[in-house]
Amino acid sequence: MYYLLRCKNFHRTLFCFFLTGILSGCSQTTVIPAKQDIPIPPDNFQNLVRLIDHPSDDKYPEVSPDGKLVAYTATKGKTSDVFYFDPYAKRINVVQVTRHIADDMTPAWSRDGKYLFFSSARLNTLSIWKTKIKGGRGLNQISLRENVHDFDPSISPRADKIVFSSRKSSVNNLFGSIGTIKDPTLWTSDLGGYRVVQIGSGWNPKWSPDGKKILFHAKTGDNYDIWMIDADGTNLTQITTDSADDLDACWSPDGKMIAFSSNREGTLRLAKNFDIWALDLESVGITQLTFNPGNDGAPFWAKNGVIYFHSNRDSKDGTYDIFSGTPLLDWK
């Protein structure tokens, strides 16, 4: 379920920040220690490193098209803002992009890497905004629709469309929990927020590298699975069918594989936690990439093959940090 972290004042803090799609549990996520008699296998990653280690929730990494910068959402105090950093710098230098009393979150890069699109509650309802990452002014509201919340933007590879999730503002429990609310609707528009077209229903949509398909997760009975749909709303296809929750899928750079977060039964089952998995769309080969008893989520697969994700592993207070590593795949 989408984590409800700060929902006491809806108008002041409209966005209730979420872990990795629609996770189970409550707002205070705890890391469950491993049992002493069960050895934890190593993660299927090469060069797995923690990139950000702040006393705050750092989530939802997205890499710029040129692979040089990583944008993410950080929750400090009562609000969330958008930040970015250079993952290859000798010393990580975090740059704050937005600064507002409302929540700004889930950034998505423009194709030229000069702008970040993001969701913001600064006008009492969630809408899509765009801002320059450098050079001063350049903040623009993209989605201008009344009485709806628009969130989770993703920019098409051709840089001509946005896909996003949307929900009517009359829904008090915006992100809710498993079984409590219906999926939001999925929409596309041009980069100016016009020519808006509904294409389906689901959460956290992501364009394929060729711009022809969109990944998302949606409810299937009592759980969530990964689905795929053509950009025009046709050819809806279910990708995963496990009885657990499969969430927040992303594409591999060549579009032949996906990575996602899931609490399904895996090689190791210390607790009902979320790990990162990879699935080959052609051979249906599947690999569990992480085995930590904490929660790993929101993977993003960069062009150089590195996967970025957030995790509260080894966290004493349950907060999330940004990690990266090169996946080791069983079928490769």
N, C-alpha and C positions, 0 to 999 in steps of 0.2 A: 504494500500500500504506500501511496505517496505519504511520506512522513509529515505529520502535523507538528511542526516545531514551535510555531508562534501564532496561535489562532485566537488568543483571548480578545484582541481588538481587531475586528475584521477590516474596518475602514482604514485604520492606521497601518496595519501590517497584513495586507490582503493575501500576500503569497505565503503559504505554509510550506516551507522548504522541504523537498523530498529527497530521499536517499538514492534509490536507483529504480525508478519506475514505481511500482506499487508494491512496496515491501510489507512484510508482516512485522508486527510488533508495535511498540509505542515510541514516543518521542525520545526517550532516554535509551539509546541503543547501548548495550553493554557487550563487551567482548567476552565470550565464554571461554575459559581456559581449557586447554586440552587435557584429557585424562592421561595420567602418568603412564598407564600401561598400554596406550595406543600411540605408536610412533607416527608422527606427521610426515608424510612424504614431501619431498621438495616440490616447489611450484614448477610447472612446466614453462619456465621462462629463463632465458639467458640474459644475464646482466640486469636482473631486477633490482631497481633502486627506488628509494623514496626521494622525491624531488622537492616537495614542499612539506615542512614540518612546523606548523604554526599552532598555537593554542586556540584554534578556531576550526570551523568546518570548511574544508576546501574540497569542492566537488565539481563534477561535470566538466572534465577537461575536453577541449577541442583544439586540434592543431591547425595552424594556418596552412593555406594551400601550398606555400613554399617550404613547409616543414620547419621553419625557423622559430616560431613562437607558439606558446600554448596558452590559450585563454581558459578561464575557469571562474567559478562563483565561490566567493568566500563570505561566510557569515561571521561578522564581528560585532559583538554586542547584540543589539536588537534588530539590525538590518543586514541585508546581503548586498554586495556590490560585485562588479565585474573587474577582474584583474587579468594580467598576462605576464609571462616571463619567457626568457630564452633558456630552453632546457640544456643547451650545450655550453653555456657560459661556465667558466671555472667556479664562479660563485653566483648562485641564483639571485637575481635582482628582480623583485616583484614590482610591477607597475600597476597602480590603481587607475582604472579607466572611468568608472562611474562613482559618484559620491552623492547620495541622496537619502532623505529620511525614509523613503519608501524602499521596497525591495527591487533590486535589479539582478537578474540571474539568467542562467542557461544561455551563454553567449554562442553565437554562430558567426564564423568569419565570412566576409565578402570574398569573392574570388580573387580580387587584386590584393587582399590582405591589408587594405587601408582602413576598413571599417569593421565594426562589430555590431551585429544585430543581437538583440537581447529582449527578454520579457521584463516588463516593469509595471509596478502597481502605483506609480506616481500620480496617476489621475483617478485613483480609487477603484478602477477596474484594470485587470491585466491587459496590456496591449504590447505590440511589437514596436521596438524603437531601433534606431541606428545611430551610431556615433563614430567619429573619427578616433583612431587610437593615438594619433599624434597631430600636432598643429593647431591646438585650440578648439574653437567652436566647430560645430558640425553635427549637433544633436537634432534628430528628426523623428517624429512619431510616424510609423509606417501604417499600422492598422488603426483605422479611424471609426470602427464600427461601434454602435451604441448598444448598451445592455448585454455585452458579452465579454468574456475573458479570453484573450488570445495569448498563447504561450508555446514554448518549445519550438522556436523557429529553426528551419534548416534551409540553406541556400542551394539552389540547383547548380550543377557543374557548369552549365551554360550561362550562369549569372543572369537569368531572365525571370526566375520565379522563386517564391518562398513557399514552403509547406509548413503548416503549423497546426496545433490542436486548439480547440475552442470549446467553450462552455457558456451557457446563458448565465448572466450575472445574478439571476434569481436563485441559483443553486448556492445555498449557504455553505455547505461542506464542499468546497471547491475541488479538492483532491481526494478526500475521503479515504475509505479503506475497502478491503476486499468485500464484495457482496453488498456494499451500501449504496453505490451510485452507478449509473450507466457510464459507459465510455464516452469521452468527449468526441466531438466530430472532427474530422480532418478536412482541411481546406488548403487550396493553393491560391496565390495571387501573384501579380507582377511585383517588382521590387518597390513600387510606389504604394502598394497596398490596394491597388485597383484590380478589376477583372477577377473578383473573388469567386471561386468555384468549390463546392463541396465534393469531395471524392470518396469519403468513407467515414469510419469511426475508429478511434484508437488514440494511443499515447506516443509521444516522443518519436515523431516520424523522421526518417533519414533518407536522403536521396542516394540512389546508386551512383557509382562513378560515371556511368554513361548517361545518367539523367533520365533513364527510361522507367525505372521502378522506384518504389518507396517502401522501406521497412518500417514497421511499428509493432507495438505489442497491444493486444486487445483481449478482452475477457472471453474465455471459452468455458461456459458452465461456471464452476466455482474458482477457476484458476485463470492465469494469463499465459498466453502463448505468443510466439513471434509469427507475424503475418507479413505478406508482401502483396503489393498492388501496383498495377501500372499507373503511371503519372496522370492518366486521364480518368482514373477511377474504375477501370475494368480489370478483369483477370485477377480477382482476389484469390490468394493462395495461402493456405496455412503451412507454416514452415516447421514448427515444433508441436508435439502432441503429448508431451509429458504431463502428468497430473500435478506437477509442481508449478511454481510461477517462473516463467521465462520472460525477461524484461530487457529494455534498453539495448536493443540490437544495433550493431554498426556493421558496415561493409568492410571487407578487406580491400586494399587498393585496386586489385584486379576485378573485384566484384564477384569472385567465384566462391568466397567464403564469408561467413559472418561471425562475429563474436557477440556474446550476450551474457547477462548475469542471471543466475538461476539458483534456487534452493532445492533442486532435485537431488535424488540419491546419487552419490558418486562413489569414487574409490574409497573415500573416507567420509564417515558420517559421525562427527563429534557432536553436532547440534544442527538445528534447522537454520543454518546460515547461508549466505549467498556467496557463490564463487563465480569466477569467469570461465566460460566455456567457449569453444570454437567449433563451428560446424561447416563442413564442406557441402555446398549446395548441389554439387554434381554427384559425388560418391556417397553422400550422407554420412561420411566419416565424422566422428565427434570426439573431441578431446577436452578433458577437464584441465584447465590451465592453472588454477589456483586451488590450494587445499587448506588455507589458513582458517582457523576457527572464528576469525572476525568476519566482517561483511565486505566483500569486494563488489564494486558495481560501476555502471556507466562507462564501459570500455569505448575507446576511440582508436581506430586502427590507422596509423599514419602511413604516408606513401613509402617511407623507408622500411616498413615492416614492423616498426615498434608499436606496441599497444600501450596506451595510457589509460589509467583507471583510478577511481578513488577507493579508499579503504580505511577502515578503522582498526586494522590489525595492529597489535602491539600498542594500542592506545590506552592509557590509564583512565582517561575520562570519556572514552567513546567517541572522540572527535575524529574527523576524516582528513586524510592527507592525499596528495597526488603521487602516484607511482608510475613507473614505466619499465618495460622490458620487451625483449624479442621473443615471441612465442615459439615453443618447441612442439610441433604437431605430430601426432602419432602416425598419420597417414603419409607424411612427407618422406 
